[in-house]
Structure formats: structure tokens, C-alpha cells
């Protein structure tokens, strides 16, 4: 099952609207890089573990 993390779920000064979807490890890696480059967080193992706990299952796509 693909996972998603959405910046809109977390208040920020930048009002970021980015959502990242993919396989769990891909999303955690990309979200950590995004959190560091855009939101000024340090991309640490602790941050990535926190991100992992915030992942949601992607909603099924209907054709």
C-alpha cells in the first residue's frame, strides 16, 4: 500500500501545501529532505522516525 504525508496536516508559517505519495521508504526520505530544505528542520533519524509515524495510507483511486 502506498503512503502519503501532507504538509497541510501540520501548521506552518509557510502554509505549505505539498503532499508526498509513494512507497513508505521513498516518502520518508523525500519528506525528510523537504522538511530540511523548506521548513528548516534537521534531517535526522529522529525526524524521519517521526515522519514515519505520521504516514497515512493513500486513498484508493477510482477510474
Buried (B, 14 or more C-beta within 10 A) or exposed (E): EBBBBBBEEEEEEEEBEEBBBBEEEEBBBBBBEBBBEEEEBEBEEEBBEBBBEBBEEBEEEEE
